[in-house]
Amino acid sequence: MRPKQFYLFMLCCILTLFSGCKEDEENPLRFYNSEYEVPMGGRRYLGLESGNGDYSLEVKDTRIASAGTETGWTGVPAGRMIYVTGILTGQTYLTVTDNATQETCTLPIKVVDNYEDIKLLRSYLSNLPNGDANLLPGISDIFLINNHARDAYFFKQGEQTAFSSGLTLITRGRYKLEKEEENNEKAILTLTFSEDAATPISNHKFILWGNAYVFHRLDKSLNLNWNTPPIGETRTSPAPPPSYTLEEIAGSEPGTGKQISFTLSEQEIPAGILP
């Protein structure tokens, strides 16, 4: 090989190596959010925008939260996702180190009270004998909070994006859940709230029709002290059906009031709502 051609060949190799290094450096450690909330006893996956897939994690106060990684994901570097688990309510910090670049990022972590999201399914109204689209109008989600006050937050569904659930807070109220001892498929849900500033606060009472699964989940998630038995891993164990039913109590016989379907979703309450 002539000297000139040799130098050109070596120059191409160097440029190729430099280009490869530059591509590696274009994966900075970045998250979609600057802070995160997680419910006590729950798990929150962090929105990882970019990184190199190999991370070290350090939680400042391990009494409040813990953190880990989970493989098998798509759309994230090396298929590895970072998650935080809430232990006790409070605030702490998670420091993430990208081991490929030694870049670090510190994220505030807030652990809030646990909750359940009652997501109303108006599309299921045609399957109900007394389905009523005007039952709880404008409300798409009711978050029942596991706290002493029994807070309830009422939301309407707006446009969803990759970075937002689209939920908008309408009002705040209280809830009460009472289990019917004589009927394993029935509980009473009382919602106390005002639809707007011009409307007085009032009680809205419903029969919650479900099964052993939904009552056990509500019991444990909201600390209701119903002493429901654990769900066994057998073929006869009750499985979560596609939906449950809320039936308005208005002095009528059970099965004749206005009804609306709902499901217990894994939707997260928008950050900054819970104290």
C-alpha positions in Angstrom: 0.0 0.0 0.0 1.4 3.4 -0.9 2.1 5.8 2.0 -0.6 8.3 0.9 -3.3 5.6 0.6 -2.1 4.2 4.0 -2.6 7.5 5.7 -6.0 8.0 4.1 -7.0 4.5 5.4 -5.8 5.3 8.9 -7.6 8.6 8.8 -10.9 6.9 7.9 -10.4 4.4 10.8 -9.8 7.2 13.2 -12.9 9.1 12.0 -15.0 5.9 12.3 -13.8 5.4 15.9 -14.4 9.0 16.8 -17.9 8.8 15.3 -18.6 5.7 17.4 -17.4 7.4 20.6 -19.5 10.5 19.8 -22.6 8.3 19.4 -21.9 6.8 22.9 -21.7 10.3 24.4 -25.0 11.2 22.9 -26.8 9.1 25.6 -26.8 11.5 28.5 -28.7 10.5 31.7 -32.0 12.2 31.4 -35.5 11.7 32.9 -38.8 13.1 31.6 -39.7 14.5 35.0 -37.5 16.3 37.5 -39.3 14.8 40.5 -41.6 11.8 41.2 -44.4 10.6 43.5 -45.1 7.0 44.5 -47.9 5.7 46.8 -46.9 4.0 50.0 -46.6 0.3 49.3 -46.7 0.9 45.6 -44.2 1.0 42.8 -43.5 3.8 40.3 -41.4 3.4 37.1 -39.4 6.4 36.3 -39.6 8.0 32.9 -36.1 7.4 31.5 -35.5 9.6 28.5 -32.0 8.5 27.8 -29.0 6.7 29.4 -26.7 3.8 28.8 -28.6 1.0 30.6 -26.2 0.4 33.5 -27.1 2.3 36.7 -26.2 2.5 40.3 -29.0 3.7 42.7 -28.8 5.3 46.1 -31.8 6.4 48.2 -31.0 9.0 50.8 -33.5 7.8 53.4 -34.2 4.1 53.0 -36.9 4.3 55.6 -39.1 6.2 53.1 -38.4 4.5 49.8 -36.3 1.9 48.0 -35.2 1.7 44.4 -34.2 -1.0 41.8 -34.0 -1.8 38.2 -36.0 -4.2 36.1 -35.0 -5.8 32.8 -37.2 -6.9 29.9 -38.5 -3.6 28.8 -38.6 -2.2 25.3 -37.9 1.4 24.2 -35.3 2.0 27.0 -31.5 1.6 27.0 -30.5 -2.1 27.5 -34.2 -2.9 28.2 -33.6 -1.8 31.8 -36.1 0.4 33.7 -35.6 2.1 37.1 -38.4 2.0 39.7 -39.1 3.3 43.2 -41.1 1.6 45.9 -42.8 3.6 48.6 -42.3 2.4 52.2 -43.5 5.3 54.4 -45.0 8.7 53.6 -42.4 11.4 53.4 -39.8 13.0 51.1 -36.4 11.8 50.2 -33.9 11.8 47.2 -32.8 9.2 44.7 -29.4 9.5 43.1 -28.9 7.7 39.8 -25.4 7.1 38.5 -24.9 6.0 34.9 -21.9 3.6 35.2 -20.9 4.1 31.6 -20.3 7.8 31.9 -20.3 8.3 35.7 -22.9 11.0 35.2 -25.3 11.4 38.1 -28.8 12.8 38.5 -30.6 13.4 41.8 -34.4 13.2 41.8 -36.7 14.3 44.7 -39.0 11.4 45.6 -42.3 12.0 47.5 -44.1 9.0 49.0 -47.8 9.7 49.5 -50.7 7.8 51.0 -51.9 4.7 49.1 -55.1 5.0 47.0 -57.4 3.3 44.6 -58.8 4.8 41.4 -62.4 4.1 40.5 -62.5 4.7 36.8 -66.0 5.1 35.5 -66.7 3.2 32.2 -69.6 5.0 30.5 -69.1 2.7 27.4 -70.4 -0.2 29.5 -73.8 1.5 30.1 -75.5 -0.5 27.4 -74.7 -3.7 29.3 -76.5 -2.5 32.4 -80.3 -2.8 32.9 -80.5 0.7 34.4 -77.4 2.3 32.8 -77.4 6.1 33.1 -74.9 8.3 31.4 -75.9 11.2 33.6 -74.9 9.5 36.8 -71.9 11.4 38.3 -71.8 13.7 35.2 -68.4 15.0 34.1 -66.5 12.7 36.4 -64.2 10.1 34.9 -62.1 9.1 38.0 -62.6 9.0 41.7 -59.4 8.5 43.8 -60.1 7.1 47.2 -57.2 7.9 49.6 -56.0 5.6 52.4 -55.8 8.2 55.1 -57.6 9.0 58.4 -59.8 11.7 56.7 -61.0 9.3 53.9 -60.3 11.9 51.3 -61.8 11.5 47.8 -60.6 13.4 44.7 -62.8 13.7 41.6 -61.3 14.2 38.2 -62.4 14.6 34.6 -60.6 13.1 31.7 -59.0 15.4 29.2 -56.6 14.8 26.3 -53.9 12.3 27.1 -50.3 12.7 25.9 -47.1 10.8 26.4 -46.3 13.1 29.3 -49.7 13.6 30.9 -52.7 11.5 31.9 -55.0 14.4 31.0 -56.8 14.2 34.3 -58.1 17.5 35.7 -59.2 17.9 39.3 -62.9 18.9 39.6 -63.5 18.8 43.3 -62.5 17.2 46.6 -64.7 15.4 49.1 -64.9 12.4 51.5 -65.9 8.8 51.2 -67.1 6.0 53.4 -67.1 2.3 52.5 -69.2 -0.2 54.5 -69.2 -4.0 53.8 -72.5 -5.8 53.8 -71.9 -8.9 56.0 -74.9 -10.8 54.7 -74.0 -10.3 51.0 -70.5 -11.1 49.8 -71.1 -9.2 46.5 -72.3 -6.0 48.0 -70.8 -2.9 49.8 -72.1 0.6 50.4 -70.1 3.6 49.1 -71.0 7.0 50.3 -69.4 10.0 48.5 -69.7 13.4 50.1 -68.8 16.3 47.8 -70.0 19.4 46.1 -69.9 19.5 42.3 -68.9 23.2 42.2 -68.6 26.3 44.4 -72.3 27.2 43.9 -73.6 23.7 44.8 -74.0 22.7 48.5 -72.1 19.7 49.8 -74.3 16.5 49.7 -74.1 12.8 50.1 -74.3 10.4 47.1 -74.9 6.9 48.2 -74.3 3.8 46.0 -74.4 0.0 46.2 -71.0 -1.3 45.1 -71.5 -4.6 43.4 -68.4 -6.7 43.2 -66.8 -10.0 44.2 -64.2 -11.3 46.7 -61.3 -9.9 44.7 -62.5 -6.3 44.6 -63.5 -6.3 48.3 -60.2 -7.8 49.3 -58.3 -5.3 47.2 -60.2 -2.4 48.6 -59.9 -3.7 52.1 -56.1 -4.0 52.0 -55.4 -0.9 49.8 -57.5 1.4 51.9 -57.1 -0.2 55.3 -60.8 -0.8 55.9 -60.4 -3.5 58.5 -62.9 -5.8 56.8 -60.7 -8.8 57.6 -61.3 -10.2 54.1 -59.5 -13.5 53.5 -56.4 -13.7 51.1 -57.0 -14.6 47.5 -55.7 -18.2 47.0 -53.8 -19.1 43.8 -56.2 -21.8 42.6 -58.4 -22.3 39.6 -61.5 -21.4 41.6 -60.1 -18.1 43.0 -62.1 -15.1 41.9 -60.5 -13.2 39.1 -61.1 -9.5 38.4 -63.9 -9.2 35.9 -63.8 -6.5 33.2 -65.9 -4.1 35.4 -68.0 -3.7 38.5 -71.1 -1.7 39.1 -72.1 1.3 41.2 -75.9 1.5 41.7 -77.4 4.7 43.0 -79.5 4.3 46.2 -82.5 6.5 46.0 -85.1 4.7 48.1 -85.6 2.0 45.5 -85.1 -1.8 45.7 -81.6 -3.1 44.9 -81.2 -3.6 41.1 -83.6 -0.8 40.1 -81.5 2.3 40.7 -79.4 4.2 38.2 -76.1 2.3 37.4 -72.7 2.9 36.0 -69.8 0.5 35.4 -66.3 1.0 36.8 -63.0 -0.6 37.1 -60.1 -0.4 39.7 -57.4 1.0 37.4 -53.6 1.4 38.0 -53.9 5.1 37.0 -51.6 7.4 39.0 -53.0 10.5 40.6 -51.5 13.6 39.1 -48.4 14.8 41.0 -48.8 17.7 43.5 -52.4 16.8 44.4 -51.8 14.8 47.6 -50.0 16.4 50.6 
